[in-house]
């Protein structure tokens, strides 16, 4: 079956039957964490003693890879979102996130903390893993989809414990790849 060129317009703009396509073949593939996670943005161990230090370190990792144009603007956007309500979602996980024009597309950085930190999480447990998500303001749908994908992966207790025990960036990245294939 022919592939659908999503860049040419919306899937419903195509004469679908004429080209032997189905609506489903023209829909974008589901997003995976590893598609948007640059291996250089996986930090194990992440050395931080506060949530601000953890966020700043992960933003700096994005900056070093050129995925963002202004680290200060990204830190400000993420911290403003954090002040609205803690992104410590429980079970040792925090997903700080923000939207800013300084992001060159959907950007993800992951840090497995060297020592769990207080994060004002909803379950009052310390955070062991911080997954930072940053996107341009116009990518709201993708931003929400990525947050959901990360949350779904992390609901598996066995996977979560493996991630928390990762000893290096390559191992953590491979755990995500394996979980997304399965």
VOMARSE-137190 format. One record per residue (C-alpha): residue in one letter; residue number from 1; x, y, z. Coordinates in Angstrom, 3 decimals. Each point is the difference from the previous one (the first is absolute). Layout:
<atoms>
residu->a num->NUM east->X north->Y up->Z;
...
</atoms>
This chain:
<atoms>
residu->x num->1 east->0.000 north->0.000 up->0.000;
residu->x num->2 east->1.390 north->3.478 up->-0.823;
residu->x num->3 east->1.178 north->2.191 up->2.831;
residu->x num->4 east->-1.798 north->3.214 up->0.787;
residu->x num->5 east->1.885 north->3.284 up->-0.224;
residu->x num->6 east->-1.205 north->1.837 up->3.101;
residu->x num->7 east->2.054 north->3.093 up->-0.852;
residu->x num->8 east->-2.156 north->0.715 up->-3.031;
residu->x num->9 east->-3.002 north->0.862 up->2.164;
residu->x num->10 east->-2.621 north->-1.584 up->2.177;
residu->x num->11 east->-0.803 north->-3.668 up->-0.585;
residu->x num->12 east->-3.551 north->0.894 up->-0.967;
residu->x num->13 east->1.253 north->2.257 up->-2.811;
residu->x num->14 east->1.207 north->-3.004 up->-1.980;
residu->x num->15 east->-2.115 north->-1.852 up->-2.530;
residu->x num->16 east->0.475 north->-3.094 up->2.168;
residu->x num->17 east->-1.767 north->-2.611 up->-2.119;
residu->x num->18 east->1.662 north->1.169 up->-3.224;
residu->x num->19 east->3.424 north->-0.939 up->1.381;
residu->x num->20 east->-1.062 north->-3.186 up->1.774;
residu->x num->21 east->0.552 north->1.517 up->3.431;
residu->x num->22 east->-2.063 north->-0.256 up->3.143;
residu->x num->23 east->-0.552 north->2.763 up->2.540;
residu->x num->24 east->1.968 north->-2.067 up->2.532;
residu->x num->25 east->3.047 north->-0.190 up->-2.289;
residu->x num->26 east->0.034 north->3.786 up->-0.190;
residu->x num->27 east->-0.119 north->0.590 up->3.743;
residu->x num->28 east->3.332 north->0.732 up->1.693;
residu->x num->29 east->1.614 north->-2.940 up->1.778;
residu->x num->30 east->-0.243 north->0.029 up->3.787;
residu->x num->31 east->2.838 north->1.926 up->1.602;
residu->x num->32 east->2.642 north->-1.856 up->1.951;
residu->x num->33 east->2.169 north->1.386 up->2.757;
residu->x num->34 east->3.164 north->-1.173 up->-1.715;
residu->x num->35 east->-0.899 north->1.906 up->-3.183;
residu->x num->36 east->0.291 north->3.301 up->1.851;
residu->x num->37 east->2.656 north->-0.939 up->2.570;
residu->x num->38 east->3.533 north->0.866 up->-1.106;
residu->x num->39 east->2.359 north->-2.554 up->1.621;
residu->x num->40 east->2.210 north->2.913 up->1.091;
residu->x num->41 east->-2.922 north->1.269 up->2.091;
residu->x num->42 east->-0.095 north->-3.083 up->2.231;
residu->x num->43 east->1.793 north->0.794 up->3.244;
residu->x num->44 east->0.917 north->-2.867 up->2.335;
residu->x num->45 east->0.696 north->0.795 up->2.727;
residu->x num->46 east->-1.604 north->3.431 up->0.189;
residu->x num->47 east->1.651 north->1.838 up->2.872;
residu->x num->48 east->-2.480 north->2.454 up->1.524;
residu->x num->49 east->-1.289 north->0.712 up->3.481;
residu->x num->50 east->-3.065 north->2.085 up->-0.937;
residu->x num->51 east->-2.575 north->-0.071 up->-2.748;
residu->x num->52 east->1.326 north->3.288 up->-1.379;
residu->x num->53 east->3.508 north->-1.498 up->-0.273;
residu->x num->54 east->-1.433 north->-3.092 up->-1.723;
residu->x num->55 east->-1.996 north->2.064 up->-2.494;
residu->x num->56 east->2.940 north->2.309 up->-0.685;
residu->x num->57 east->2.367 north->-2.938 up->-0.615;
residu->x num->58 east->-2.396 north->-1.597 up->-2.492;
residu->x num->59 east->-0.609 north->3.304 up->-1.788;
residu->x num->60 east->3.774 north->0.415 up->-0.235;
residu->x num->61 east->0.220 north->-3.475 up->-1.592;
residu->x num->62 east->-2.540 north->1.091 up->-2.641;
residu->x num->63 east->1.973 north->3.192 up->-0.567;
residu->x num->64 east->3.265 north->-1.866 up->-0.556;
residu->x num->65 east->-1.611 north->-2.014 up->-2.803;
residu->x num->66 east->-1.434 north->3.082 up->-1.721;
residu->x num->67 east->-3.590 north->-1.175 up->0.525;
residu->x num->68 east->-0.852 north->3.370 up->1.577;
residu->x num->69 east->1.199 north->3.499 up->-0.864;
residu->x num->70 east->-0.275 north->1.712 up->3.388;
residu->x num->71 east->0.540 north->-2.005 up->3.202;
residu->x num->72 east->-1.122 north->2.900 up->2.200;
residu->x num->73 east->-3.325 north->0.310 up->-1.837;
residu->x num->74 east->-0.580 north->-3.763 up->0.288;
residu->x num->75 east->0.830 north->-0.027 up->3.725;
residu->x num->76 east->-2.407 north->2.909 up->0.506;
residu->x num->77 east->-2.816 north->-1.725 up->-1.930;
residu->x num->78 east->0.443 north->-3.306 up->1.833;
residu->x num->79 east->0.296 north->1.652 up->3.399;
residu->x num->80 east->-3.121 north->2.148 up->-0.612;
residu->x num->81 east->-1.915 north->-3.189 up->-0.762;
residu->x num->82 east->1.476 north->-1.672 up->3.107;
residu->x num->83 east->-1.183 north->2.870 up->2.197;
residu->x num->84 east->-3.597 north->-0.560 up->-1.159;
residu->x num->85 east->0.027 north->-3.570 up->1.326;
residu->x num->86 east->2.751 north->-2.479 up->0.722;
residu->x num->87 east->0.777 north->-2.400 up->-2.814;
residu->x num->88 east->1.054 north->-2.648 up->2.523;
residu->x num->89 east->-2.701 north->-2.478 up->-1.025;
residu->x num->90 east->0.818 north->-2.702 up->2.530;
residu->x num->91 east->1.777 north->-3.336 up->0.225;
residu->x num->92 east->3.393 north->1.737 up->-0.238;
residu->x num->93 east->-0.712 north->1.756 up->-3.320;
residu->x num->94 east->-0.067 north->3.671 up->-0.985;
residu->x num->95 east->-0.829 north->1.264 up->-3.483;
residu->x num->96 east->0.780 north->3.718 up->-0.038;
residu->x num->97 east->-1.038 north->1.574 up->-3.259;
residu->x num->98 east->-0.519 north->3.290 up->-1.744;
residu->x num->99 east->-0.653 north->1.670 up->-3.320;
residu->x num->100 east->2.272 north->2.628 up->-1.482;
residu->x num->101 east->1.102 north->1.287 up->-3.384;
residu->x num->102 east->3.578 north->-0.828 up->1.096;
residu->x num->103 east->-0.729 north->-3.704 up->-0.632;
residu->x num->104 east->0.875 north->-1.355 up->-3.456;
residu->x num->105 east->-2.822 north->-2.532 up->-0.109;
residu->x num->106 east->-0.911 north->-2.498 up->2.682;
residu->x num->107 east->2.948 north->-0.373 up->2.391;
residu->x num->108 east->0.492 north->-2.602 up->2.693;
residu->x num->109 east->2.697 north->-0.497 up->2.632;
residu->x num->110 east->0.023 north->-2.736 up->2.640;
residu->x num->111 east->1.969 north->-0.125 up->3.230;
residu->x num->112 east->0.211 north->-2.856 up->2.497;
residu->x num->113 east->0.926 north->1.735 up->3.214;
residu->x num->114 east->3.127 north->-1.088 up->1.875;
residu->x num->115 east->-1.980 north->0.498 up->3.218;
residu->x num->116 east->-3.799 north->0.396 up->0.152;
residu->x num->117 east->-1.125 north->3.581 up->0.662;
residu->x num->118 east->-2.976 north->1.711 up->1.586;
residu->x num->119 east->-2.234 north->1.242 up->-2.813;
residu->x num->120 east->-3.344 north->0.866 up->1.607;
residu->x num->121 east->-1.451 north->-3.085 up->-1.703;
residu->x num->122 east->-3.673 north->-0.841 up->0.329;
residu->x num->123 east->0.837 north->-3.158 up->1.987;
residu->x num->124 east->2.624 north->1.837 up->2.115;
residu->x num->125 east->2.683 north->-2.510 up->-1.078;
residu->x num->126 east->3.433 north->1.136 up->-1.211;
residu->x num->127 east->0.619 north->0.101 up->-3.746;
residu->x num->128 east->2.438 north->-2.448 up->-1.584;
residu->x num->129 east->-0.503 north->0.805 up->-3.696;
residu->x num->130 east->-0.561 north->3.359 up->-1.693;
residu->x num->131 east->-1.294 north->0.069 up->-3.574;
residu->x num->132 east->0.117 north->3.517 up->-1.442;
residu->x num->133 east->-2.203 north->0.829 up->-2.983;
residu->x num->134 east->0.207 north->3.287 up->-1.895;
residu->x num->135 east->-1.773 north->0.999 up->-3.187;
residu->x num->136 east->-0.881 north->3.056 up->-2.082;
residu->x num->137 east->-3.370 north->1.569 up->0.926;
residu->x num->138 east->-1.634 north->-1.134 up->-3.268;
residu->x num->139 east->0.721 north->-3.693 up->0.706;
residu->x num->140 east->-2.591 north->-0.387 up->2.787;
residu->x num->141 east->-1.445 north->-3.243 up->-1.371;
residu->x num->142 east->3.434 north->-1.622 up->-0.319;
residu->x num->143 east->0.933 north->1.306 up->3.453;
residu->x num->144 east->-3.055 north->-1.631 up->1.562;
residu->x num->145 east->0.542 north->-3.223 up->-1.948;
residu->x num->146 east->3.609 north->-0.209 up->1.229;
residu->x num->147 east->-1.057 north->0.602 up->3.620;
residu->x num->148 east->-2.541 north->-2.795 up->-0.326;
residu->x num->149 east->2.515 north->-2.383 up->-1.567;
residu->x num->150 east->2.518 north->0.559 up->2.792;
residu->x num->151 east->-2.682 north->-0.439 up->2.665;
residu->x num->152 east->-1.275 north->-3.238 up->-1.562;
residu->x num->153 east->3.479 north->-1.523 up->-0.156;
residu->x num->154 east->0.703 north->0.913 up->3.601;
residu->x num->155 east->-3.199 north->-1.560 up->1.363;
residu->x num->156 east->1.605 north->-3.437 up->-0.334;
residu->x num->157 east->1.587 north->-0.642 up->3.445;
residu->x num->158 east->2.600 north->-2.475 up->-1.333;
residu->x num->159 east->1.101 north->2.414 up->-2.743;
residu->x num->160 east->0.085 north->2.875 up->2.468;
residu->x num->161 east->2.290 north->-1.897 up->2.380;
residu->x num->162 east->2.325 north->-0.978 up->-2.871;
residu->x num->163 east->0.244 north->3.641 up->-1.055;
residu->x num->164 east->0.698 north->1.097 up->3.584;
residu->x num->165 east->2.801 north->-2.585 up->0.188;
residu->x num->166 east->1.658 north->0.978 up->-3.314;
residu->x num->167 east->3.723 north->0.492 up->0.490;
residu->x num->168 east->0.811 north->1.913 up->-3.187;
residu->x num->169 east->-1.689 north->2.001 up->-2.790;
residu->x num->170 east->0.205 north->-2.825 up->-2.579;
residu->x num->171 east->-1.778 north->-2.429 up->2.334;
residu->x num->172 east->-2.776 north->2.485 up->0.769;
residu->x num->173 east->-0.507 north->0.785 up->-3.691;
residu->x num->174 east->-0.113 north->-3.705 up->-0.877;
residu->x num->175 east->-2.641 north->-0.585 up->2.688;
residu->x num->176 east->-2.236 north->2.601 up->-1.665;
residu->x num->177 east->0.644 north->-1.497 up->-3.467;
residu->x num->178 east->-0.869 north->-3.501 up->1.221;
residu->x num->179 east->-3.151 north->1.158 up->1.800;
residu->x num->180 east->-1.228 north->1.826 up->-3.091;
residu->x num->181 east->0.563 north->-3.026 up->-2.248;
residu->x num->182 east->-1.860 north->-2.290 up->2.380;
</atoms>
